[in-house]
Amino acid sequence: MKMQKKRIVQCGLSLICAFGIALSGMSVHAEEVDSLEDKTSNLQSQLEGINQDLVTISNEIAETEVKIEESNNEVFRLEASLQISRNNEEVQYANMKTRIKYMYENGSDTLLSMVCEAKSMGEFLNRVDFIQNITKYDKDMLENMVKVREGIEEQEAELKSRQQDLLDLQSQLDSEQAALQAKAEETSTDLATVNAQLEAARAAQKKQEEEAQRKADEQLAKKAQEETKQASASAGSNTSAGNNSGNSSSAGNNSSSGNNNPSNNNSSNNTSSDSSNSGSGGYVIPSGGLTPSKGRIWYNGHTETYYSQKVLPGGGLAIPGRHIASDGTIRDADGYIVLASDDYPRGTVVETSLGAGKVYDTGSGSGNIDLYTDW
């Protein structure tokens, strides 16, 4: 009993160690996945910020281009106005030169005679005033045109300066846009690389988890098999001890009765041997597998139970060549044990602890196989 407990403890410790190693490896992959997920989130946030900056700069570039277009139109208008002003100035200047030339060529006598020929003082004053007004008009017109031209030139210079500032701003915005586009492309490349690493880490983590689960299932199956073997060995020892006790009692009875008949002794031994091999209900059941006393065991990646035809006759299963085998299992014409499974389709051959079986029924529950018996 102590040896059996010791084996169970050792098996449990080995199972815990296997789980510990698997969990240690999985924690490393989990940390890597978490780190890559953080990097992906940060890069995604950076990329969104860059894209937002690109949208802002694109809007500023569009507004600057509109202002440049408006400035160009204004420059064209001012240049046209300046040209008109220059033309008017030249015309006025030419007219003034003509009048001065006329007065110079005809001399002051002509102007004097024109004034002196006035027939009245009023006409005289009017002619003097007329001459003065002509001279003042030419002077004022020329000065005014010069001021207009100078004003247009100042506006044009100021507008061209503003236009140059807008062109410089557009050049700066274009440079910033190009830099942001390069940064966006670089960030997108980094994001794609990290995403690929993340997918690889997740795949490795999933594979390791599956491997750890497989090893855990193997450990559980191994543990179940060892427990089954230990239970079978214990049952065999108890049966052997009971048989020896019965033989000793029989020998004592023979001795007390003084019966030395060899045929009686042989008969007693044969009876004891038949009882040892027949198992429960008179069936010969292989050791290490499912038995009426071990109603549930672990075998080959699944649990096994049994259901008896004494409780569930199963008349509707349509089993060809249905018969009871020597181990008490219900079998078909090909010798397959009749099984019920929710994991395999009907007609599937599955290996059980008592031999090969074929699925004829359902309702066993996932991960479990029912063996049809006469127990």
Buried (B, 14 or more C-beta within 10 A) or exposed (E): EEEBEEBBEEBEEEBEEBBEEBEEBBEEBBEBBEBBBEBBEEBBEBBEEBBEBBEBBEEBBEEBEEBBEEBEEBBEEBEEBBEEBBEBBEEBBEEBEEEEEEBEEEEEEEBEEBBEEBEEEEEBEEBBEEBEEEBEEBEEBBEEBBEBBEBBBEBBEEBBEBBEBBEEBBEBBEEBBEEBEEBBEEBBEBBEEBBEBBEEBBEBBEEBBEEBEEBBEEBEBBBBBBBBEBBBEEBEEEEEEEBEEBBEEBEEEBEEEEEEEEEEBEEBEEEBEEBEEEBEEEBEBEEBBBBBEBEEBBBEEBBBBBBBBEEBEBEEBEBEEBEEBEBBBBBBEEBBBBBBBBBBEEEEEBEBBBBBBBBBBBEBBEEBBBBBBBB
